[in-house]
Amino acid sequence: MLQAWLSIGFVVLIAVLLLAFILWRRDNHIVAFTALLVGVPLWFAWEYARPTWTTGIITGTEVRRSDPDARGTTTDVQYIYMRNRSDRGMEMTNEDSWWWLKRNSERIFNDAKTADTRQTEMTVMWNRWRSTLFSWYPNVIAIGPAGSWPFWSLRTIGFYGVSIVLWLTYFYGCFWLTRSRPPEE
């Protein structure tokens, strides 16, 4: 449980909350409120898009046809099921993603089916959240043999590189707003 609270996502959220607290204590109430108003939704969007990886055994794959939409169009949705190392089950979808420049869902699904047949341990990189209320599933971005390979993926390095620039700009902008304001007497 402690590992989840020390993840990079929660560290960034704590930094946003700490920034707002420091600004509030310095009597910069408007800037503190603005920092929260911008920082918390920005964190939610960043956390939703952030790549995560899990190592475990693929326990099954399935293709389900979706219900027809308003125009009567249906799509085939590919599901990948796995048990991670702590024996917890995960359900994930496998869809192409413009955000991650992913156009290889057929190859990923084939690799998942092969891993299911062979019962080999795999590392799956995914993004998004699981919500039973909204029927959201994480989306598989990449799959490969068990190990630490996802961190060195070009997608992951690019995402975290842009993230560092984004968060430094956010924090710098908040401190710049406090310096540009004349001191109250």
N, C-alpha and C positions, 0 to 999 in steps of 0.2 A: 504493500500500500504506500509506503514511503517513496518508492521509486516513481509512482505516478505523480506525486506532489513535487518531486524534484525534476520533472521533465522540463524541457526547454519551453514548452507552451505555458506552463504555470509560472516559470521564472519570469517570462515576459509579462504575464498578467500582474504578477506581484510588483514588477518594476513600474508598470503603468499606475497601479494603485498607490505605490510609494511616492511616485512623482506628484500625484494629485494631493497626497497628504502633506508633502513638504511644501508645495505651493500654497496650500490652505493655511499651514502654520506660519507662513511668511506674509499672511494677509493679502494674498493674491487670489481672492475668492473667485473672481470671474475667470481668470486663467486656469485655476484648479478645476472649476466646473467644465470649462471648455476642453481641458485635457482628458477628463473622464468622458465627456460627450463624444469626443473623437476617438480616444484610445480604446475604449471597451468595444464598440462596434468594429473597429479596425482589427482588434485582437480576435473577435469571433470569426471574421472573414478569413484572417490569416490562419487560425487554428483549423477551420473547415478545409482549407486548401492545402495545408501542410502535409507532406508525405510522411508516412509512418511505415514501419516494417515489422513483420512478425515471422518467427520461424516455427514451423510445426509440420504436421503430416496432413496432406490433402486427403479428406475422407470421402469426397464425392463431388460430382459435377452434374449439372442439370440445365436443360434448356426449357424455358417456359414461354408460352405465347402470352403476350399482354392482352388485356381487355381492349376492345376497340375504343378509339377516341371519338370525338364528335364527328369526324369525317369518315369513321369506319376503318381507319388504318390501325393495323396491329403490328407489333414488332416481336422478335424473338429476344428474350432476355437470358443471358448466360449467367448461371450462379455457380460459385465455387465455394465448397464447404471445407473447413480445415479445423484441426485441433492444435492449439499452440502448445508450447512446452509445459505450461502449467495445466494442461488438459482442459482448457476452456474452449468451447466451440465458437467459431466465427462463420458468419455467412457474408459473402461478398458478391457483388455483381462484376461483370467484365464487359465494359462498354468503351467504345472509342471516346477519347476526350480531347477536345481542341485545346483546353487549358494546359494539358500536359503533352501536347503534340503526339498523342498516342493513336496510332492507326494500325496496331498489330494485335487486336483482340483475338483474332482467330488463332494466331501462334501461341498466345498466352493460354487460351483455353485448351489447345492441344497439349501444351506442356503440363497443364494441371491434370488433364485426363491421364497422361502418361505417368505422372507422379502418383496419382490415385491408384493406378494398376500396380505399380511397383512398390507402393508404400514407402517411398523415400522421403526424407525430411527436406523441406524446401523453405526458402525465404521469400515472402510475398511483400512487395511494397504497395501500399494503398493510401488513398486519401478519402476524405469525407467522413461523416459520422453515421452511426447506426441509430435509427430512431424507429421503434416499433409503432409509435403513434402516427407518424407520417409515412411509414413503409419505405424509409430511406436505408440504403445499404452502402457500405464503403465500396469504392471502385478500385479494382486491381489495376495498378499502373505497370508493374513488372513482376516477373517470377524467375527464380533461379535456384541453384543449389544452396543448401544451408551455408551461412557464413555472413561476413560483414560487407559484402559487395554493394548493397544499395546506397550506402553513404557516398561512395565514390562514383555514383552515376552522374552523368552530365546534367540530368534533370534536377537531381537533388542539390548539386553544387550550385547550379544556376538559381534555384529557388531560394536557397539560404543566402546566396550572395545578394540577390535583390532584396531579401528580407532584412539583411543587415543595413543596407542603404535606406530602406523604408523606415525602420525603427530608429536609426540614428537621426534621420531627418525629422521624425516626429518629436524625439526628445530635444533636439537642438531647437526646433521651432517653439516648443513650450518654454524653454529657457530664454530664447530670444524675445518672446512676448513679455517676459518678466523684466528683462533689462530695458526694453524700449519704453516701459511705463514709468512715468515720473514717480519718485518716492512720495508716499503720503506722510503728511505731518500732522 
